Amino acid sequence: MDALRHGWPLAIEGAPLLQPVETAFSEISGEAMLISATRAATLKLANQREAAVPRTPILLRGAESFDLSAALAVADPALDLQSPLKGPFKALPLAWEEQARAALELARIAGILPAFLVDPAGAAEAASLEVGDLAAFADPARLHIASRARLPVAAAEDAHIVAFRSPDDTREHVALIIGEQRVDRPPLVRLHSECLTGDILGSLKCDCGPQLDAALHAMAQEADRGGWGVLLYMRQEGRGIGLVNKLRAYRLQDQGFDTVDANTRLGLPDEARDFPTAARMLSLLGVKEIRLMTNNPAKVAALEAEGVEVSERVAHSLPDNPHNARYLATKRDRAGHLLP
């Protein structure tokens, strides 16, 4: 991931050299670009018969070669209203689709725009990998418990924290256990994705901070009644698209797009959270059955698909405010969340 952020091209076996556009050097150029279908559809560059799935790859060629300025105009939605595209563009057959999918997924994990110059001139030394390396990186079985400690928190002074690590991933997830762990009673569980803006800065654009605080207090109350709770705090900012891309989505929301359409314009999925890793965390804690705090039936289904028994969905909605009312309405109307 560091290689992509530092501008190194990818040399994926079976594919041409792929240079991430966002972190490329100014002198680089290429005859073609790799972007996602949703970004291509947003720009009306791809034939609409292409499946508009966020990580579907589109190989794109223009009337002229792409210098960095032209490539950024294709890749970055912040420039949609500023830089007229120099078309026409044509979607080309893609003979290395598996490698292209891997490249777009690696860009998402790295938190950069999912766009690459293909076989560019002036590229630096590349980072070499195989498609299978992505599967190994994302394999939840590689996750292990790295450390445990007592951690008194405002909601519960007898809480314990457990840190999880994977060999190839720099993100470290944690679980906060409130109350005495027991096998005869399923814990109250909240799967909470990291939100710097909401959890730390008190952003009013989302409901993350209040949800986190309310979950901890609900677990403390559960412990007072003889039960227990587990907060899974996962390092997957912006539902898996990263902090910078989340802020890009915020900027698009300020232009009138809802949260789903903002992610689409970025060429990124609206839902990219890692449920297999959440299930692995629970397994390492010895938890097989849970009472899940969520308003999202899809989250219940995703965890159940990974072998977690969800005995109860516990509603977890909080009042809206003028800054997040549209965001919550979008979650209800377009993502199926059970909200008023």
N, C-alpha and C positions, 0 to 999 in steps of 0.2 A: 504493500500500500504506500509506503514511503517513496518507493521508486516512482509511482505515478504522480504523487504530489510534488516531487522534485523535478518532474519533466522528463523522466527517462521513458523512451519508447518501450513497447512490449514486443518481444519476439516469441510468439506462441507457435509451437511446432505445428506446421501445416498451414500457416497463414502468413501473409505479408507483414512487414513491420508496421506497427500501429503506434502512432504518436498522440498522446492525449493533448487535445487542443488547448484546454484551459491553462495548462502549465508549460506549453511549448515556448521555445525561444523565438525571437522576432524574425530571424532569418530563414525559418523553415517554411517549406511549401510542399504541396502534393497535388496530384491529379484527381484524387477521389477522397471521399470522407465516409466514415462509418458513424451512423447515428441510430437512435431507436425509432421504431415506427410511430410512436405517439408524437415525438418531436417532428418527424417528417410530416405527419398528418396536420399538425398545428400550423406548419408553414405551407401546407398544401403542395408539398413537394413529391409525395409518394402516391402511387396508384392506390385508390381506396380499397381495392381488393386485398391489399396487404393486411394481415391481421394487426389491428391497432393494439397490440399488447406492449406494455412499457419496455420490456427488454428484448423485443423482436428486433433483429438487426436490419438496417437498410444501408446498402452500399450506394453511394450517391456520386454522380459526376456532373460537373457543370460545363458551360461553354468555354470557360477559362479555368486555368489551374487555381487552386486555393492558396493564396498567401495567408498569413496568420490573421490579418484583418478580415478577410472574406470568410475564413473558417470560423472565427468567433461570431460573426454575424449569423451564421447558420446554427451555431451551438448554444448561444446565450440569449435567452428570452428577454433579458434586460435591454438588448439592442434591437428588439423587433420593431419598435417605433422610431428608432434613430437611424439605422443603417439599412437602406434599401438593398435587397438581395440582387446579386448580378447573375440572374438566370439566363436561359432556362436550365433546369436541372433534370436529370434522368436517373431513375433507380435501375441499377444494374443487377444481373444475376449474381448470386453470392454462392461460391463453391466451397466456402469455409465457414458455414453458418455456426457450427458448434464453437469454433474458436472466437467468432464474433460475439456470440452470446456471452462467452466467458469474459471477454474484454469489457463489455457493457456492465456486467455484474461487478467486475473488479473496480470499475469507475464508481459505481454506486457505493460500494463498501469503503472506497477511499474518500468519498464525499466530494467528488469533483463532477463536472458536467459530463454526461455520457456521450462524448463525441471524440472521434479520432481521425487524424489524417492518415491515409493509407499509403504505405511505402514512400514516405516523404523524403525529399532531398534535404541534406544538411542535418540529418538526425544524429544524435549523440549515441554513445554506446548503449545497447539495449539490455533490459532485464529479461532473461530467458526463462521460459516456463512451458509446461504442458497443460492441456485442458484439465487433466486429472489433478493437477496441483490445486485447482479451485475447489474441487470436491474435498480434498484433504484439509484445506484451510477451513471449510465450512462444516466439517464433520463434527457433530456434537459429541460423539464418543471420545474425542480427544480432550474434552473439557474435564478438569479435575479440581478438587478442592485444594486451594493453595494455602489458606490460613483461616483461623477462627479466633475470635476474641470477644470478651464482654464489652458491650457498648451501651451504656445508659443513654437514653434519648429522652426528650421532653415528654413524649407520650408514654414511655415505659422505661423505668430505670433499670429493669432487670433484663433488657434485651441483649441478644447476642448477634454478632455479624459474622457471616461466612463469605470469604472471597473465592472466586472461581477464575481459573486461568486455562487457556489453550495454548499449545506450543507456538502456533503460527499467527496468533491474533493478539494484538497489543491491547485490545479492549478487555477490561477486567470487570466482570459482572459480580454483583453481591446479593446476598439474601440477608434480610434482617428477621430474626426469629424472636417473637414476643410470646412469653408464656412458656410453660413447661411442655416440651415435646412429648407427645403420647401417641400410641398406636391404636387406641380404641376410639379416637375422635378425630375426624378429618379437620385440618386447619382451615381457617379463613385465610384465603390467599388473594393477593393483589399482584398482578403482573404489571409493573410500571416501567415504561420506557423513559430513559433519561430525558429531561427537558431543562436545559440550562436557563432559558428565559423564564419559564414558569416556576420551576422548583427553587431556583436560587434568586432570581431577580424580581420575582413577583409579577410576571407579565399578566396582563388582563386579556390578552388575545386568545388564550386557551384556558382550560380548566385543570391543567396538570398539577399546579401547586396546591390548590384546594383539595383535589382528589387525593394527592399523596398524604397531606396532613389528615384528612378525614379517615383514610384507610388505616393509618397508624393508630389513631385514637379508637377506631372500631376494633382493631386487633387487641388493644389494651383492655377494652371493655370485655372482649371475648375471654381474655386471660383471667380477668377478675371473676368470670363465671365458671372457671375451671377448664376453659378451652385454650386454644393457642392460635397464633397467626404467623404467616410467612409473607413478607414483602420481597418479591423478586425485583431488584432494581437493575435494569438492563441497559447497557451502554449502546443504545441504538436511537440516537437523537433524531427527531423528526420522523418517527415511525420507520426509521431505517435509512433515511437519505442523507443524514449528516447535518451538522449545525449550519454550515455555510449555505448549503442548498435549501435548508429550512428557511433561512433568512431571505434567500432569493424568492422563495414561495411567498413569504410575507410581503415582499415588495410587490409581487404580482397581485396579491390580494388587495393591496392598497389601490391597485389600478382597476379593481372591480371583479377580478376572478375569484371564485370560491376555492377552497383548499384542494378539492379534487382537480379542478381545471388548472390550477397553478402548478401542481405536480406534473400534469400532462404536458403543459407547455415547456417544462424543464426536460421532458423526455424521461421522467422518472415515475415509478409506481406510487400510488397513493398508500399502498400497504406493502411494506417490505420488512416487517418485524420477524425476528428469528424465533419461531415457536418451538422448533426442535431443541434449541439450546435451553429454552425455558423448561421444557419437559426433562431435559438432562439434569438441570439444576435440582429439580424436585426429586428426581431419582437418586441423585447423589446424597440428598438429605434424607432419603428413606421414605419419601412421601409418595403414595400411590393414589390416594383419594383426596379431593379438595372441595371446599366451598369457595367458588370463585367470585370475587367482587368485580363485576363488569356490567356495562350496559350493552355490550356488543356480542350478540349470539355467535358471530363468526369467530370470535376469540375462544369461545367454549368449544366450538367444532374443531378449531385448529389444534387445541390442546388434546382433545379427545382422539383426534387422528394420530397423535404421537403417543397414545397409550395412557394418558392421564385420565382417571375417572373423575368427572365433575359431578358430584352428587347434588349440587345446588348452585344456581346462579343467583348471587346476591346483588340486588340493584345498588348502583353507586352513582347516582346523579346528584348534582348540586345546582343551586340557582345560577342563572346566567347573569351577564352584565352587558352594558351597551357595546363593549368592545369584542365580546366573544359570542354574542347571540347568533350571528350569522354562521359562525364556525360550528356551533352546536346544532343549528338547524340543518346544516349540510351533513353532519354526521348522522343525524336522524333520517333525513330525506334521501340521501344518496349512498350512505354506507350501512343503513339498516340498524343503527343503534336505537335501543329502546328508551327514548327520551320523551318528555312531555312536549 
